[in-house]
Each structure stands twice: as C-alpha cells, then as structure tokens.
Amino acid sequence: MKKLMGIEQVNVNTDLFQWLNEQTDLSSYQVDLVDGFIFMLKKVNQHRAIRLINDRELHPRFWRSHDRTFGYGLMSKKGNKKAAHLYQFYIDVAFAAQLVTAEEDKLRLTSKGTAYLQRNKEVQLDLLFTYIW
C-alpha cells in the first residue's frame, strides 16, 4: 500500500460504492458502514484474537456472523464479490490505520484500535471516509 499525505492508501472497488449506495436509507441517520466496522473491531477485542487464513484475510465464519448480525445476505452465495469488497475494505482500513495487527496467524486489536472504539461515531466515521475519499 502507498502513502498519500501521510495516510496509507486503501484500494476501494467501485462495486463496494454501488452496494453501499443501495444500502443507504436517506430517511435514517444510522450509518451501517461505521457500525459494521465497529462490530468487527469489537469482536476482535472481545475474543482477543481472531484466526487469519492468510496475512489479511479472516476466516469466512467470522464474516458469516457479521453478515447475520447486519442482515446483508452477502455471504449466502459463494464468491460474492461485493461481500469480499466490503469485508476487505474493513480489514485494509484497520491495518492502514494501525487499529489491528497480525501476529502469526491471529488478528489482534492494537492500543490505537482500543482508543478508536472509545471515540464518538462521527470521529469513527471520519476515519473511514478518510480512506474512501
């Protein structure tokens, strides 16, 4: 990953933008994007470590749980590219922002990750938007 203005760049696929746009409820203030990201980090924190199947890929079982919680239905089909884009975006941002670290085959929350979880939702969302825009 490259750095731009001191921030590590994250590649975001346009399919992710299309899917997020489809999920947007303009009458609601709830932002699923940040809620899903926070859910991922809290789950890593709760379990202290989550198994990686390679250097930046969590086991699909982790994402199926995430999928059930948010009702996305993304993990119902094998090879769903939109699901992969969303979940890969979460992992890429978490690594780029140094909120998580990989130790051997485990993903762990860093002290920055713990501090991030204590921030308000607007600050949390701002971080995600930093990597989108």
C-alpha positions as CSV (number, residue, x, y, z in Angstrom):
1,M,0.0,0.0,0.0
2,K,1.1,3.5,-0.8
3,K,1.1,6.5,1.4
4,L,-0.6,9.8,0.4
5,M,-0.2,12.8,2.6
6,G,1.0,10.5,5.4
7,I,-2.0,8.2,5.1
8,E,-1.7,4.7,3.8
9,Q,-3.9,4.3,0.8
10,V,-6.6,1.6,0.6
11,N,-7.9,0.4,-2.7
12,V,-11.7,0.6,-2.8
13,N,-13.5,-1.2,-5.6
14,T,-16.4,0.6,-7.3
15,D,-18.7,-2.4,-6.6
16,L,-18.4,-1.5,-2.9
17,F,-19.7,2.0,-3.6
18,Q,-22.6,0.7,-5.6
19,W,-23.5,-1.8,-2.9
20,L,-23.2,0.9,-0.1
21,N,-25.4,3.2,-2.2
22,E,-28.0,0.5,-2.4
23,Q,-28.0,0.1,1.4
24,T,-28.4,3.8,2.1
25,D,-31.6,4.8,3.8
26,L,-31.9,8.5,3.2
27,S,-34.5,8.9,5.9
28,S,-32.2,7.4,8.6
29,Y,-29.2,8.8,10.4
30,Q,-27.8,5.3,11.0
31,V,-24.6,4.6,9.1
32,D,-24.2,0.9,8.6
33,L,-20.7,1.4,7.2
34,V,-19.2,2.5,10.6
35,D,-21.5,0.2,12.6
36,G,-20.1,-2.8,10.7
37,F,-16.5,-1.7,11.1
38,I,-17.0,-1.1,14.8
39,F,-18.7,-4.5,15.1
40,M,-15.7,-6.1,13.6
41,L,-13.2,-4.4,15.9
42,K,-15.3,-5.1,19.0
43,K,-15.5,-8.8,18.1
44,V,-11.7,-8.9,17.7
45,N,-11.4,-7.2,21.0
46,Q,-13.9,-9.5,22.7
47,H,-12.1,-12.6,21.5
48,R,-8.6,-11.1,22.0
49,A,-7.5,-12.7,18.7
50,I,-9.3,-13.9,15.5
51,R,-7.8,-16.5,13.3
52,L,-6.4,-15.4,9.9
53,I,-6.4,-17.7,6.9
54,N,-3.7,-15.6,5.3
55,D,-1.9,-12.4,6.1
56,R,-5.0,-10.1,5.7
57,E,-8.0,-12.5,5.4
58,L,-10.3,-13.5,8.2
59,H,-12.0,-16.9,8.2
60,P,-15.3,-16.8,6.3
61,R,-17.0,-18.0,9.5
62,F,-16.2,-14.6,11.1
63,W,-17.8,-12.7,8.2
64,R,-20.9,-15.0,8.2
65,S,-21.5,-14.0,11.8
66,H,-21.1,-10.3,10.8
67,D,-23.4,-10.9,7.8
68,R,-26.2,-12.4,10.0
69,T,-25.9,-9.6,12.5
70,F,-26.4,-6.9,9.9
71,G,-28.8,-8.9,7.6
72,Y,-26.8,-8.1,4.5
73,G,-27.2,-11.6,3.0
74,L,-23.8,-11.2,1.4
75,M,-22.4,-14.5,2.5
76,S,-25.2,-16.5,1.1
77,K,-23.6,-17.1,-2.2
78,K,-20.1,-18.4,-2.7
79,G,-17.7,-15.9,-4.3
80,N,-19.9,-12.9,-3.7
81,K,-17.5,-10.1,-4.9
82,K,-19.5,-7.3,-3.2
83,A,-19.2,-9.1,0.2
84,A,-15.5,-9.5,-0.4
85,H,-15.1,-5.8,-1.2
86,L,-16.8,-4.7,1.9
87,Y,-15.0,-7.0,4.3
88,Q,-11.7,-6.5,2.6
89,F,-12.2,-2.7,2.9
90,Y,-12.8,-3.1,6.7
91,I,-9.6,-5.2,7.1
92,D,-7.5,-2.9,4.9
93,V,-8.6,0.2,6.8
94,A,-8.0,-1.5,10.1
95,F,-4.4,-2.3,9.1
96,A,-3.8,1.0,7.4
97,A,-4.9,3.0,10.5
98,Q,-2.9,0.6,12.7
99,L,-6.1,-0.4,14.6
100,V,-5.1,-4.1,14.3
101,T,-2.0,-6.1,13.9
102,A,-1.3,-9.6,12.7
103,E,0.7,-11.8,15.0
104,E,1.5,-15.2,13.5
105,D,-2.0,-16.4,12.3
106,K,-4.0,-14.1,14.6
107,L,-5.6,-10.7,14.2
108,R,-5.4,-8.6,17.4
109,L,-6.6,-5.1,18.3
110,T,-3.8,-2.6,19.0
111,S,-3.9,0.2,21.6
112,K,-4.9,2.6,18.7
113,G,-7.8,0.2,18.0
114,T,-8.9,0.3,21.6
115,A,-8.7,4.1,21.6
116,Y,-10.7,4.2,18.3
117,L,-13.5,2.2,19.9
118,Q,-13.8,4.9,22.6
119,R,-14.3,7.7,20.1
120,N,-17.7,9.1,19.1
121,K,-19.4,7.8,16.0
122,E,-18.7,10.9,13.9
123,V,-14.9,10.6,14.5
124,Q,-15.1,6.9,13.8
125,L,-16.9,7.6,10.5
126,D,-14.5,10.3,9.6
127,L,-11.7,7.8,9.7
128,L,-13.5,5.5,7.3
129,F,-14.2,8.4,4.9
130,T,-10.5,9.3,5.0
131,Y,-9.8,6.0,3.3
132,I,-12.7,6.3,0.9
133,W,-12.1,9.8,-0.4
